[in-house]
């Protein structure tokens, strides 16, 4: 039974988490793992704190199954670092102040709210001595905002034995889009792959013909990149997206989400170049993000995938520039037809009826890419904060969450975990 006492405990936990400044850089995630550890110690839930470097802590806790017949484990994953809080906020960014039923603070959406939901779930499952036919893991990771070098990248390479094969709740979904009177709640069930590419443009010193200069070659290459329109590519998630929406993308957020999820993206990373030294060549970093699945590049991993990207880049750039593929990381997509997703849908609908679950690809890079299999970005929220509003808060000022959405998300996750852990 969900109670006001549980709601108040959840609010207290998130408020105290927001007041712990884990801005990355420098991170100082050890302050958060110590805070989480204190709750786990009190509940007598075993955990480990693992560091690649001092003060860059990750926490992994485990509630073992109580049944001899064990099913797939559950992993409750979130990152505990946040981006710096720049700009002028309506409320101090590390205050956790509550105004009119809304909590302000860096991390209220990305992603300490999920950490709080997942921690409370662990505490309640242990407190209520719920019978469990599967292990439950809590992973609070470091450094996600800067590439996960000290977090899940490190853990997946050096401590892979601590991360089981199971069902994972992570960040990136659970947000409401309303279209033609129908509400949809997003669920991230995949992520684009990404390749890092170095563009190399050449030119000559010429005082009479600017068309021979490096700057002109760069501008011409950028124009070609800007004109590139990749073909539409569907994957498991977008096929279901299309089915759920009946192929209608009338809401601007819905339309943009469809476009992003069905097309590769060639992105020019931030740069600043100085041509005053009259260089013969300049280098520029690009990212090519590609749709996962059988029809996408990520069906051809390794050299085949790189070769396909090379062919695309040759077509785009022609003879005007050279390039080098520096890295290639495959994307992934997760199964949308299983007992875990069914339970998430059931509990989401029980506490907020009439909302359809909408599968999507993550809009950025998440820690889910280090697990890949059966990873679902889902911190479910209510329509009091639609997805269009959420997108304006991520990494921006005045990040905030309504207490009603916070409680709803925690209740859904807790009841889902309890449901799938019960004996069948």
C-alpha atoms as one frame of an Amber mdcrd trajectory, in Angstrom:
protein
   0.000   0.000   0.000   1.397   3.382  -1.026   1.110   5.843   1.849   1.726
   9.490   2.657   4.637   8.349   4.821   6.326   6.778   1.789   5.673   9.913
  -0.257   7.280  12.133   2.383  10.292   9.832   2.676  10.750   9.989  -1.098
  10.590  13.798  -1.083  13.094  13.967   1.763  15.521  11.647  -0.018  15.446
  13.596  -3.294  15.663  16.945  -1.509  18.761  15.820   0.365  20.285  14.386
  -2.822  19.812  17.705  -4.623  21.665  19.447  -1.793  24.714  17.274  -2.463
  26.589  19.072  -5.241  27.924  16.452  -7.667  28.517  18.811 -10.570  30.768
  17.207 -13.147  33.457  18.395 -13.253  34.743  17.562 -10.646  31.947  15.118
  -9.771  32.650  14.229  -6.150  30.176  11.372  -6.440  31.618   9.912  -3.235
  29.381  12.327  -1.316  26.325  10.742  -2.902  27.464   7.147  -2.499  28.118
   7.856   1.185  24.599   9.272   1.495  22.998   6.284  -0.257  25.202   3.905
   1.710  23.920   5.262   5.000  20.348   4.282   4.044  21.504   0.853   2.870
  23.479   0.300   6.079  20.416   1.090   8.150  18.322  -1.323   6.064  21.077
  -3.963   6.177  21.288  -4.160   2.382  24.800  -5.176   1.261  26.623  -2.960
  -1.225  30.028  -2.122  -2.656  31.570   1.253  -3.424  33.951   1.044  -6.363
  36.263   3.804  -7.570  38.550   4.176 -10.539  39.837   7.390  -9.016  39.471
   8.932  -5.575  36.108  10.658  -4.990  34.660   9.292  -8.256  32.562   6.592
  -6.605  30.069   4.080  -7.963  27.730   2.101  -5.729  26.362  -1.375  -6.427
  23.871  -2.871  -3.967  22.186  -6.263  -4.149  19.024  -7.668  -2.605  19.340
 -11.424  -3.216  16.406 -13.571  -4.236  14.659 -15.429  -1.435  13.368 -18.185
  -3.739  15.399 -21.174  -4.846  13.939 -20.874  -8.335  15.477 -17.663  -9.669
  14.325 -15.625 -12.633  16.179 -12.861 -14.499  17.541 -10.209 -12.111  16.350
  -6.598 -12.044  18.812  -3.714 -12.284  17.852  -0.246 -11.044  20.387   2.030
 -12.731  20.901   5.799 -12.526  23.795   8.223 -12.599  24.530  10.509  -9.649
  26.642  13.207 -11.290  24.995  16.317 -12.761  25.984  19.039 -15.191  26.999
  22.422 -13.705  24.137  24.741 -12.778  24.718  27.822 -14.906  22.471  30.847
 -15.377  20.086  32.610 -13.034  17.653  30.213 -11.363  14.305  31.038  -9.791
  15.428  28.930  -6.825  19.019  28.076  -5.842  20.025  25.019  -7.929  21.280
  22.985  -4.968  18.547  23.915  -2.516  15.821  21.407  -3.318  13.366  24.188
  -2.528   9.695  23.342  -2.976   7.374  25.993  -4.419   3.697  25.271  -5.154
   4.245  21.516  -5.128   7.324  21.625  -7.380  10.899  20.841  -6.292  13.684
  22.859  -7.934  17.261  21.735  -8.315  19.967  20.376 -10.530  19.279  16.658
 -10.878  15.525  16.723 -10.292  15.072  15.425 -13.866  18.593  14.320 -14.827
  18.732  12.033 -12.954  18.693  12.051  -9.144  14.907  11.768  -9.185  15.352
   8.259 -10.604  18.036   7.470  -8.022  15.597   8.458  -5.279  12.787   6.349
  -6.785  15.052   3.332  -7.091  16.616   3.680  -3.655  13.189   3.923  -2.026
  12.099   0.822  -3.950  15.052  -1.151  -2.545  14.345   0.065   0.986  10.640
  -0.778   0.820  11.187  -4.230  -0.674  13.625  -5.029   2.142  11.497  -3.425
   4.863   8.388  -5.340   3.827  10.359  -8.578   3.552   8.835  -9.193   0.134
   9.382 -12.679  -1.250  11.644 -12.436  -4.287  12.194 -14.868  -7.132  14.993
 -12.733  -8.552  17.957 -10.654  -7.411  17.503  -6.880  -7.367  20.481  -4.600
  -8.012  20.849  -0.883  -7.409  23.621   0.788  -9.423  24.385   4.461  -8.789
  27.042   5.412 -11.328  29.540   8.235 -11.656  30.592  10.428 -14.570  27.737
   9.790 -17.005  27.639  13.461 -18.017  31.280  13.364 -19.168  31.347  10.011
 -20.936  31.251   7.504 -18.039  35.012   6.967 -17.957  34.892   6.765 -14.151
  31.471   5.140 -14.110  29.725   2.496 -16.215  32.477   2.319 -18.833  34.926
   1.462 -16.056  32.520  -0.910 -14.284  31.573  -2.774 -17.470  35.235  -3.359
 -18.346  36.839  -3.935 -14.942  33.932  -5.314 -12.886  31.658  -6.920 -15.469
  30.901  -9.783 -13.082  28.967  -7.346 -10.870  26.541  -6.367 -13.651  24.218
  -9.289 -14.408  22.143 -10.078 -17.468  18.592  -9.058 -16.591  16.027  -6.271
 -16.986  17.278  -2.727 -16.415  15.439   0.495 -15.599  17.548   3.480 -16.631
  17.074   7.133 -17.593  15.661   8.824 -20.668  11.939   8.116 -20.780   8.631
   8.215 -18.978   7.525  11.606 -20.316   4.080  12.590 -21.608   3.188  13.673
 -25.142  -0.450  14.497 -25.936  -1.658  14.253 -29.524  -5.258  14.551 -30.735
  -6.499  14.081 -27.181  -4.545  10.844 -26.637  -1.750  10.764 -24.068   1.469
   8.811 -24.688   4.252   8.070 -22.213   7.692   7.524 -23.745   9.832   4.501
 -22.926  13.404   4.458 -24.172  14.191   0.988 -25.470  17.254   1.570 -27.588
  20.032   3.944 -28.491  21.730   5.032 -31.654  25.245   3.952 -32.382  27.892
   6.615 -32.782  31.032   7.026 -34.816  33.612   9.763 -34.293  35.005  11.178
 -37.534  37.766  13.683 -38.172  37.174  15.919 -41.179  40.392  17.147 -42.842
  40.142  20.064 -45.261  42.989  21.323 -47.405  43.747  24.597 -49.115  46.494
  26.791 -50.453  47.668  30.299 -49.774  46.237  32.532 -52.463  45.945  36.319
 -52.461  43.933  36.335 -55.685  41.515  33.399 -55.447  39.721  32.761 -52.151
  38.245  29.579 -53.639  41.625  27.897 -53.163  41.821  28.701 -49.437  41.384
  26.275 -46.558  38.559  28.396 -45.152  36.613  28.112 -48.394  37.162  24.352
 -48.535  35.858  24.081 -44.999  32.752  26.121 -45.761  32.084  24.038 -48.853
  32.405  20.820 -46.839  30.091  22.170 -44.146  27.533  23.068 -46.798  27.652
  19.521 -48.133  27.190  18.155 -44.625  24.259  20.510 -44.033  22.584  19.325
 -47.235  22.880  15.652 -46.299  19.443  14.046 -45.828  19.695  10.424 -44.656
  17.035   7.956 -45.704  14.388   6.805 -43.244  15.401   3.633 -41.401  13.045
   1.715 -39.137  13.977  -0.511 -36.214  11.920  -2.533 -33.727  11.199   0.519
 -31.566  10.075   2.770 -34.424   7.888   0.080 -35.974   6.010  -0.130 -32.698
   6.087   3.705 -32.421   4.346   3.878 -35.796   1.792   1.242 -34.798   0.958
   2.901 -31.460   0.468   6.342 -33.065  -1.211   5.018 -36.241   1.515   6.774
 -38.176   0.319  10.237 -37.129   2.889  12.777 -35.939   0.808  15.904 -35.475
   2.300  17.134 -32.209   5.634  18.963 -32.831   7.452  16.969 -30.132   6.050
  13.718 -31.528   7.112  14.664 -35.048  10.632  15.606 -33.982  10.952  12.391
 -31.995   9.918  10.347 -35.031  12.386  12.165 -37.279  15.223  11.657 -34.805
  14.397   7.987 -34.233  14.198   7.046 -37.920  17.129   8.899 -39.437  20.874
   8.892 -38.958  22.446  12.201 -37.904  25.736  13.717 -39.000  26.661  16.336
 -36.403  29.438  18.929 -36.436  30.821  19.190 -32.910  31.574  22.601 -31.415
  34.721  24.123 -32.872  36.800  27.273 -33.104  39.346  27.632 -35.890  41.898
  30.352 -36.554  42.901  30.895 -40.171  45.252  33.798 -39.503  48.283  31.513
 -39.655  47.418  30.657 -43.282  47.329  26.888 -42.704  47.442  24.323 -45.476
  44.871  22.125 -43.723  42.433  22.149 -40.827  40.766  19.382 -38.834  37.227
  19.252 -37.497  35.495  16.637 -35.343  32.156  15.168 -36.454  29.799  12.600
 -34.954  27.737  10.229 -37.050  24.813   8.778 -35.067  23.010   5.873 -36.657
  19.777   3.964 -36.137  20.220   0.470 -34.643  18.627  -2.699 -35.944  18.621
  -5.093 -38.855  18.263  -2.384 -41.508  20.692   0.084 -39.929  24.455   0.388
 -39.868  24.629  -1.219 -36.456  23.610  -4.562 -37.955  27.104  -4.541 -39.470
  29.358  -3.980 -36.511  33.128  -3.557 -36.560  34.862  -3.136 -39.898  31.655
  -3.582 -41.925  29.984  -0.762 -40.029  33.007   1.487 -40.429  33.123   0.695
 -44.132  29.496   1.710 -44.548  30.160   5.014 -42.773  33.201   5.567 -44.973
  31.068   5.125 -48.087  28.505   7.608 -46.766  31.197  10.184 -45.988  32.766
   9.788 -49.428  29.391  10.417 -51.019  28.802  13.529 -48.899  32.240  15.135
 -49.196  33.233  14.188 -52.703  36.790  15.221 -53.551  36.851  18.374 -51.449
  38.004  16.917 -48.126  39.511  13.892 -46.462  38.312  12.179 -43.320  39.267
   9.503 -40.832  36.905   7.292 -38.826  38.342   7.471 -35.309  35.888   5.265
 -33.450  32.794   3.142 -33.957  30.397   2.190 -31.163  27.397   0.061 -31.980
  23.883   1.020 -30.927  21.316  -1.305 -29.406  17.613  -1.940 -29.099  15.751
  -3.855 -26.412  12.865  -6.287 -26.636   9.459  -4.650 -26.173   7.526  -7.894
 -25.662   8.382  -9.431 -22.297   7.079  -9.824 -18.752   8.941  -6.792 -17.441
   7.593  -4.329 -20.011   4.126  -5.791 -19.522   4.368  -5.137 -15.780   5.612
  -1.574 -16.353   2.669  -0.895 -18.666   0.196  -2.447 -16.260   1.385  -0.461
 -13.235   1.665   2.778 -15.216  -1.923   2.377 -16.376  -3.177   1.371 -12.939
  -2.125   4.682 -11.411  -2.702   6.874 -14.503  -5.207   5.188 -16.831  -5.553
   5.742 -20.545  -1.941   6.576 -21.437  -0.268   4.528 -24.183   3.365   3.498
 -23.803   5.439   4.926 -26.677   8.793   3.259 -27.473  11.589   5.578 -28.541
  15.339   5.781 -29.012  17.339   7.693 -26.428  17.972  11.300 -27.440  21.576
  11.145 -26.245  24.192   8.772 -24.901  23.225   7.033 -21.659  24.771   4.458
 -19.349  22.385   1.938 -20.873  24.844   1.486 -23.756  27.181  -0.417 -21.435
  24.481  -3.003 -20.749  22.574  -2.906 -24.070  20.273  -5.897 -23.518  16.785
  -5.296 -22.059  17.485  -1.703 -20.971  14.494   0.612 -20.553  14.693   4.340
 -19.949  11.671   4.924 -17.769  11.174   7.306 -14.869   7.425   7.727 -15.407
   5.857  11.131 -14.864   2.425  12.734 -15.146   1.072  15.215 -17.682   1.715
  18.116 -15.287   5.191  18.189 -16.875   4.879  17.245 -20.568   7.872  16.105
 -22.603   8.051  19.463 -24.391   8.668  21.151 -21.011  11.162  18.493 -19.905
  13.259  19.097 -23.024  13.607  22.765 -22.004  14.998  21.788 -18.587  17.624
  19.172 -19.402  21.039  20.749 -18.769  19.292  24.124 -18.517  18.301  26.421
 -15.662  15.235  25.944 -13.447  15.310  22.152 -13.640  12.404  20.910 -11.524
   9.928  18.125 -10.859   6.405  18.156  -9.480   5.977  16.189  -6.272   2.992
  14.430  -7.824   5.084  13.189 -10.761   7.883  12.167  -8.411   5.492  10.101
  -6.274   3.802   8.594  -9.326   7.110   7.433 -10.810   8.286   5.912  -7.536
   4.982   4.108  -7.065   5.087   2.624 -10.585   8.677   1.405 -10.218   8.096
   0.000  -6.735   4.899  -1.832  -7.678   6.483  -3.148 -10.898   9.487  -4.543
  -9.051   7.247  -6.104  -6.400   5.027  -7.620  -9.088   7.746  -9.223 -11.211
   9.542 -10.521  -8.101   6.499 -12.409  -6.812   6.193 -16.157  -7.276   4.280
 -17.099 -10.403
